[in-house]
Amino acid sequence: MPAMIQTTFVPRLRAWWLRRLPQQDQTALHHHNLYLLPTRAGWMLGFTLLLLLLGSINYQLNLGYLLTFMLAGSAAAGVWVGHRNLAGLELSLHPGAPVFAGQSAAVEIHLHNPSRRARYAVGLQWLGSGPAASDVWADVGPQDQHSVQLAYPTQQRGRLPLPALRVQTLYPLGTFKVWHWWRPAAQLWVYPAPETPAPALPLAATHEDGPASGPHAAQRSGETDGARPYRRGDPLKWVLWKKAARLAGDERAQWVSRDFSHPAAAELWLEHARCQLHDEEARRSRLCAWVLQADALGLRYGLRLPGFEIAPEQGAAQRQRCLEALAWR
């Protein structure tokens, strides 16, 4: 029966309580939002004190009374010290850079201590991280601040809200736990995991020549966007023979080779329908890999999703727009 209560009633009660808390990226700890309960060590200490008290009463041991009440007084003082260790502490949350699904996002927590007393053993942990996960502990000096990075594992793409965060301390004796629940308002951008190995880019369409394939398509197809004087070592297939034939009578004329250094502007469309995959997440992974390839090559590319389109462009802003669309749309 206790195990059933632990697995059903307690999580429901916690979820109901967390829904009542406001979502905010900054919080301050005070007496009205701090909670306190004995730990297992605290319950064992209480049981031991009860046995000592019963033994002292039974045998009329004055030293037993002294030991019992000294230990009980130390535990009571520990409750007060532990509560003051968190009360007045200010925290702010700053989400890290976007990540790809399967990676861990780094979330930075700033702890600010405006008081003149140091704060020791302040622990932070995500809700639902499992019993095996350990808290990240930090000490904050008087009128000082400290930054802590928490890793948040991601499994799926999208704009994911952060779970509740538990701030707690067991200081000074470990017999009582003082904690606070915090619901951050920030959300994380999680992009689809790019397909590996990365597939070849789809064909691009140039404004002048029709189909092409990437920045070196003109070189592979034998077409050109310009001409330059012949250089020693140029392949003979690069020579413009028709132009050389027209200038055959001019002794000062030189051979002319094709110039591939300035290819024609190409518009590469990364389309949802061209992925040739049935699974939606697999399509998003392939499109993500194409976006990363096109951005690395400096291409001008656009993205087409069902009911949504991003015009061709290039640069870091275009990469961010496309990746966010793949994560959210």
Buried (B, 14 or more C-beta within 10 A) or exposed (E): EEEEEEEEEEEEEEEEEBEEBEEEBEBBBEEEBBEEEBBEBBEEBBEEBEEBBEEBEEEEBEEBBEBBBEBBEEBEEBBEBBBBBBBBBBBBBBBBEBBBBEBEBBBEBBBBBEEEEEBBBBBBBBBEBEEEEEBBBBBBEEEEBBEBEBBBEBEEBBEBEBBBBBBBBBBBBBBBBBBBBBBBEBEBBBBBBBBEEBBEBBBBEBEEBEEBBBBEBBBEEEBBBBEBEBEEEBEEEBBBEEEBEEBEEEEEEEBBBBBBEEBBEBBBBBBBEBBEBEEEEEBBBBBBBBBBBBBEBEBBBBBBBEEEEBEBBBEEEBBBBBBBBBBEB
